[in-house]
Amino acid sequence: MPRVIILFAIACWTAALSATPARAESLAAQCARDADGGAVEICRRALAENPGDLDLRRHLALSLTILADYPAAIQIHRDIVKERPNDPRAHFDLAGLLGAQEVRRRPDERRADAVGV
């Protein structure tokens, strides 16, 4: 059941990100189009051209999540939350990713953390 929830959340997140208007095959457009396929390098290059672009940062985080690089994706979302503390989406994205990472941990690891072992 948790796997279904995670997949549904990623699908919704992908749909929301792909609703961004695409530009004529720029790196930003390629990143937006291919983020759900793990287009990390394209997104990084697009961010190098547009370092302040919030959507590109979110696309990069999605690409990293698809490739299971959770620490890097979480760091991107933490940076966004620090910069935009009043943005509910920033908090939602970070919380969703932290929750997904927790679900992927083995039950005995979660139990050990809970009891402080």
Secondary structure as UniProt FT lines:
FT   HELIX           2..18
FT   HELIX           27..34
FT   HELIX           35..37
FT   HELIX           40..49
FT   TURN            51..52
FT   HELIX           54..66
FT   TURN            67..68
FT   HELIX           70..83
FT   TURN            85..86
FT   HELIX           88..104
FT   HELIX           107..115
//
